[in-house]
Amino acid sequence: MSSESRKRARPVPKASQRSKKRQKIEPAKTVEKKAVALDALPWNEVKLPDMFEDAEGFFGLEEIDGVEVVREGSKVKFVSAIAPTVNYDDEFEGFDDEVNETRTTDNNVDSKVKVAKNKKDKKDKKTKLKSQEPGTETTEPSELETNVFKALEQDQQDEEGVDVTAWSKLDLSSKTLSALSKLGFAKPTPIQSAAIPEILAGHDVVGKASTGSGKTLAFGVPILDSWLETFGELEEDEQKASRPPTALILSPTRELAHQLTKHITTLCRGLSNSPSVAAVTGGLSVQKQQRQLAKADIIIGTPGRLWEVMSSSIELSESFKKIKFLVVDEADRLLTEGHFKEAEEIINALDRQRDAEEEDDNVPSRQTLVFSATFHKGLQQKLTGKGKQGLMDDKESMEYLLKKLNFREDKPKFVDVNPISQMAEGLKEGIVECGGTEKDLYLYALLLHHPNQRTLIFTNSIHSVRRLTPLLQNINLPVHALHSQMIQKARLRSIEKFSSPKSPGSILVATDVAARGLDIGGVQLVIHYHLPRTADMYVHRSGRTARAEASGSSILLCAPEEIVGTRRLVAKVHAQNAISGGGNKLKYYMRSLDLDRKVVARLKPRVTLAKKIADSAIAKEKKGHDDEWVKTAAEELGVDYDSEEFEAAGGGRKGRGTGRKLKEKEARALTKGELGALRGELKCLLAQRVNVGVSERYLTAGTVDVNELLKGAKGDFLGKVDGIGMDDV
Ligand SMILES: Nc1ncnc2c1ncn2[C@@H]1O[C@H](COP(=O)(O)OP(=O)(O)OP(=O)(O)O)[C@@H](O)[C@H]1O
């Protein structure tokens, strides 16, 4: 124990206190703080103020000064420099319900004391603890300590909640407010402030707000509030009775459906009575999901699976028609793409069943809530009543499908909280110009310029994900893949690994299956390896970073011929109505980030080798698949299969694809030994340092956080990415 803490540990009792101490008390023999049993301490009787003179139940209250409550995991101990009135041979260690708990060493105690002392100083709270009945002595952890422990836990839980006064104007129930408090969300986001009152008032709502702005809870909170109002007071056995679901939420992707489920479940976590939330996304048998759905209050699913489950059970279809809320999340995607036919089927089925039962017509009893960060302009005009009528006749158009939604009001409330720009505020954007065939190289260079940043790389094809993932892995980067042809378990595993707090610098190479809605904390960089196909997709992809007031960067890799089109596309989503001081419409201009070509050139040998090794593995795998396919066909035809013969038969052909075939053949031809040699060579290269020479222009372009960039570059050398195999300078 340090001399400083010894000094602090020596309490000098006031004269008045000294005189009040019980007879048994001896003067403090020791100046050291020790763990003590509460009952052994010299408690002072608390004198009640006159006004409480006849307060029942308060008699016998005692207090003690100079005792600190130290919490170690699940144990609570009391530390004091006051000599105990009863001698214990063993140091009292508090209540221990952990069998494996190791004994606290003196050093440990010391440091814990300091922590506790600091906390105490901060709060300046006096420790007041009720003693046991005088005369009862125990060396066992008593009920008293257990209760104190519980009380402390309760205190801590209470402290966990945040002040939610800012939500009160939304007119939510106290239970919903308590759930928000426990979630730690002190105030609503703009879309929540704007949409929640409209939903609570019973309106259909079409909500638009930028990516990462809290749209999930904009519909999740009023759904919970409504459920609590109806079922929140039910007794436990009543809770178990089956009832129709309150809400059906449609999501365009499985990952998003799982995320929505998690988000809403977390919101409900602190409630004693909470709705049952179920995700329907495949993976489980239809029958099992039907059973789960029979008990669910909030159902979240992808349309395909949901339709499969719903259409094969009359009971489910029947109960679905009684939902109070139908939510269409990421509506523009869900409703416009041809393969979301099932969404239409579901909506039709809900209406058809309703029509069959209700005489009165066209007004569904449910509320329809439609959310996205992007909506087709024509649709927006139409919904706000400002546009020309009949803008779109296309049967596949969003407008057509929205009609299918059968809103219960003539016009739903259109809530647009970011009419000026669709992009998140904390987002920095930039273009890196490079030759079309140099994208792999520039991608690697960009990753090295942003070391240890959680990065999401978007490509336009599954093939590219399959190619880039092993390529980057060969350069020792922590890369995971995500595309729709992966099995569901592998998809979820990739997301889990990518989002793990243990690996903040992990990288995900994905198709646009990851572009919408995914809320992964700490994504600092989005790289568009391929240009997004639409402006909306640019918004959604870029929106995976800079979420919920965080900042982040979005960088497009562009071939020279793509630059003009890309600038136009990006300008489209920016500052649509911004006006300059001179009254002119402001046009957003995205800056180019200049990576130093010399530095990039130094990285080329690594990328070339990594690519060769990756190509070899892919080609061998592909050859395996091709062989498998031809073999099966040959067997079906009843002919003998010989791969050499087949290849020779096709080998003479010339034309499109033969160049690639040749390369694949070359890659396949690499022997184990040759591959080993390549790997060895790459390892040597990776062990070398690369002089940064970060380009002046890159640094001054302003669209990238220079300090962050330099922090990552650590001095003059590039490439100290974790796991890259370079020594620190
Ligand atoms: N009131 C709030 N206060 C603080 N954080 C919030 C609040 N509401 C939501 N968040 C957090 O903001 C993040 C983004 O929310 P959410 O996923 O709902 O965004 P979104 O608008 O649906 O984005 P996208 O358009 O990309 O789907 C989440 O991590 C969520 O927990």
The ligand as an SDF file (V2000), in Angstrom:
LIG
                    3D

 31 33  0  0  0  0  0  0  0  0999 V2000
  -32.5300    7.7970  -30.7160 N   0  0  0  0  0  0  0  0  0  0  0  0
  -31.3500    7.2560  -30.9480 C   0  0  0  0  0  0  0  0  0  0  0  0
  -30.2520    7.6700  -30.2810 N   0  0  0  0  0  0  0  0  0  0  0  0
  -29.0310    7.1200  -30.5220 C   0  0  0  0  0  0  0  0  0  0  0  0
  -28.8110    6.1260  -31.4210 N   0  0  0  0  0  0  0  0  0  0  0  0
  -29.8600    5.6740  -32.1150 C   0  0  0  0  0  0  0  0  0  0  0  0
  -31.1730    6.2030  -31.9240 C   0  0  0  0  0  0  0  0  0  0  0  0
  -32.0130    5.5280  -32.7400 N   0  0  0  0  0  0  0  0  0  0  0  0
  -31.2620    4.6360  -33.4190 C   0  0  0  0  0  0  0  0  0  0  0  0
  -29.9750    4.7170  -33.0480 N   0  0  0  0  0  0  0  0  0  0  0  0
  -28.8390    3.9080  -33.5580 C   0  0  0  0  0  0  0  0  0  0  0  0
  -28.5120    4.3870  -34.8580 O   0  0  0  0  0  0  0  0  0  0  0  0
  -28.0200    3.3210  -35.6690 C   0  0  0  0  0  0  0  0  0  0  0  0
  -28.6950    3.3540  -37.0340 C   0  0  0  0  0  0  0  0  0  0  0  0
  -30.0540    3.0490  -36.9020 O   0  0  0  0  0  0  0  0  0  0  0  0
  -30.8600    2.2550  -38.0230 P   0  0  0  0  0  0  0  0  0  0  0  0
  -30.1800    0.9770  -38.3700 O   0  0  0  0  0  0  0  0  0  0  0  0
  -32.2770    2.1970  -37.5950 O   0  0  0  0  0  0  0  0  0  0  0  0
  -30.6550    3.2720  -39.2540 O   0  0  0  0  0  0  0  0  0  0  0  0
  -31.4750    3.3850  -40.6150 P   0  0  0  0  0  0  0  0  0  0  0  0
  -31.9370    4.7800  -40.7160 O   0  0  0  0  0  0  0  0  0  0  0  0
  -32.4990    2.3010  -40.7130 O   0  0  0  0  0  0  0  0  0  0  0  0
  -30.3070    3.1430  -41.6710 O   0  0  0  0  0  0  0  0  0  0  0  0
  -30.3710    2.4830  -43.1460 P   0  0  0  0  0  0  0  0  0  0  0  0
  -31.0570    3.4510  -44.0470 O   0  0  0  0  0  0  0  0  0  0  0  0
  -28.9620    2.3060  -43.5110 O   0  0  0  0  0  0  0  0  0  0  0  0
  -31.1260    1.2140  -43.0120 O   0  0  0  0  0  0  0  0  0  0  0  0
  -28.2860    2.0460  -34.9020 C   0  0  0  0  0  0  0  0  0  0  0  0
  -27.0570    1.5610  -34.4040 O   0  0  0  0  0  0  0  0  0  0  0  0
  -29.1990    2.4480  -33.7770 C   0  0  0  0  0  0  0  0  0  0  0  0
  -28.9780    1.6780  -32.6230 O   0  0  0  0  0  0  0  0  0  0  0  0
  1  2  1  0
  2  3  1  0
  2  7  2  0
  3  4  2  0
  4  5  1  0
  5  6  2  0
  6  7  1  0
  6 10  1  0
  7  8  1  0
  8  9  2  0
  9 10  1  0
 10 11  1  0
 11 12  1  0
 11 30  1  0
 12 13  1  0
 13 14  1  0
 13 28  1  0
 14 15  1  0
 15 16  1  0
 16 17  2  0
 16 18  1  0
 16 19  1  0
 19 20  1  0
 20 21  2  0
 20 22  1  0
 20 23  1  0
 23 24  1  0
 24 25  2  0
 24 26  1  0
 24 27  1  0
 28 29  1  0
 28 30  1  0
 30 31  1  0
M  END
$$$$
